[in-house]
Amino acid sequence: MKSIRWLGHSTFIVTTDSGKNILIDPFLEGNPVTPDAWKSPGELDIILVTHGHDDHAADTIPLAKKTGARVISIVELSALLQQDGLPENQAVEMNKGGTVDLGDVKVTMTSANHSSSWKGKYAGDPAGYILKMEGLCIYHAGDTNIMADFELYGRIYRPDVAILPIGDHYTMGHEEAAHAAVMVGARYAVPMHYGTMPVLTGSPETFRDLVEKHTSGKTRVIIPEAGENFADQIS
Ligand SMILES: [Zn+2]
């Protein structure tokens, strides 16, 4: 992996060794945390959408049209995006447990314990994603409550990096997220979905302290600055 950047909220951009740009949860225009330099993310190959809520999917269609990127999402959300103008040949619909092979990255869809809609319409189940690359596995949990599946994902996929929501109110807070990090057992945990709006009160520092205490330092917490490439913090 060449780079991984947090762009605020649950939005991340990953560049693989071959230079493929993968954007997870496109929420940039209206995202108060996204740095100006990343409001328009440039060339994209793949967009992964965890669920249809605006704070995860708002910029999906304009970015797909602008960049020609393929858009991976669950079947029901994919149908709604296509109705609203996502070109059919760019839509990759899948479902939980399935894996899509994109060359130097394989993407598996996981469960998430949350809800999902697109412009007020039911958009299927929410999801998370496992990204398997050469020598590195990243788990982006999407929006979720704590769930027993974390333990299974840790056992089956052995992620190196677990990206977990900690904000509270709409997802688990830092307490539950710290337990989730223990269950996944990745070498690194990265907090997301906090601080974007006042109700998202989860603290990344408290999350870090709890995770490092519960795992005796086996899981290191990385708290990236928005826009910062933190690939070099992952060994
Ligand atoms: Zn959300």
Residues whose N, C-alpha, C, O or C-beta is under 5 A from the ligand:
A	BS01	ZN	D55 D143
